[in-house]
Amino acid sequence: MGIVKISDNLHEDLRVASNALSRSINAQAEYWIRIGMLAELHPQATYQELLRQLLRQEQATLKALVQ
C-alpha cells in the first residue's frame, strides 16, 4: 500500500462525500478512483453502465472467494 498526496480541497470533498455515503475516506477515494479509471477506459459509458461494471467485478471476486 502506498501514500497518495492530494490537495486539501480534494481531501475535504472526500470527507464530505464519505460522511454522506457512510464510507470511510479511503473507501470513498478508492470508489472515485475505480469509477474514474472505468470512465477513462470506456468514455462512451454512462454512470449507470460504469456502476454495473463495478458490480460485475465485485461479483466475480466474491465467486472466486466462495469456490
C-alpha positions as CSV (number, residue, x, y, z in Angstrom):
1,M,0.0,0.0,0.0
2,G,1.3,3.5,-0.8
3,I,0.5,7.0,0.2
4,V,-1.1,9.4,-2.3
5,K,-0.8,13.1,-1.8
6,I,-3.9,15.1,-2.7
7,S,-4.9,18.7,-2.2
8,D,-6.6,19.9,0.9
9,N,-9.7,20.8,-1.1
10,L,-10.0,17.3,-2.6
11,H,-9.5,15.8,0.9
12,E,-12.3,17.9,2.2
13,D,-14.5,16.8,-0.7
14,L,-13.7,13.2,0.1
15,R,-14.5,13.8,3.8
16,V,-17.9,15.3,3.0
17,A,-18.8,12.6,0.4
18,S,-17.7,9.8,2.7
19,N,-19.8,11.1,5.5
20,A,-22.8,11.5,3.3
21,L,-22.4,8.0,1.8
22,S,-21.4,6.2,5.1
23,R,-18.0,5.2,3.7
24,S,-14.5,5.8,5.1
25,I,-12.4,8.5,3.4
26,N,-10.2,5.7,2.0
27,A,-13.2,3.8,0.7
28,Q,-14.6,6.9,-1.0
29,A,-11.3,7.7,-2.6
30,E,-11.0,4.1,-3.9
31,Y,-14.5,4.3,-5.3
32,W,-13.8,7.6,-7.1
33,I,-10.5,6.1,-8.5
34,R,-12.2,3.0,-9.7
35,I,-15.1,4.9,-11.4
36,G,-12.6,7.3,-12.9
37,M,-10.4,4.5,-14.3
38,L,-13.5,2.9,-15.8
39,A,-14.7,6.2,-17.3
40,E,-11.3,6.7,-19.0
41,L,-11.4,3.2,-20.4
42,H,-15.0,3.5,-21.5
43,P,-15.6,7.2,-22.3
44,Q,-18.9,6.3,-24.0
45,A,-20.4,4.6,-21.0
46,T,-23.0,6.2,-18.7
47,Y,-22.6,6.3,-15.0
48,Q,-25.1,3.5,-14.6
49,E,-23.1,1.3,-17.0
50,L,-19.9,2.0,-15.0
51,L,-21.7,1.0,-11.8
52,R,-22.9,-2.2,-13.5
53,Q,-19.2,-2.9,-14.4
54,L,-18.1,-2.4,-10.8
55,L,-20.9,-4.7,-9.6
56,R,-19.8,-7.4,-12.1
57,Q,-16.2,-7.1,-10.9
58,E,-17.3,-7.5,-7.3
59,Q,-19.5,-10.4,-8.1
60,A,-16.6,-12.2,-9.9
61,T,-14.3,-11.5,-6.9
62,L,-16.9,-12.9,-4.5
63,K,-17.5,-16.0,-6.6
64,A,-13.7,-16.7,-6.6
65,L,-13.6,-16.4,-2.8
66,V,-16.6,-18.7,-2.3
67,Q,-15.3,-21.6,-4.5
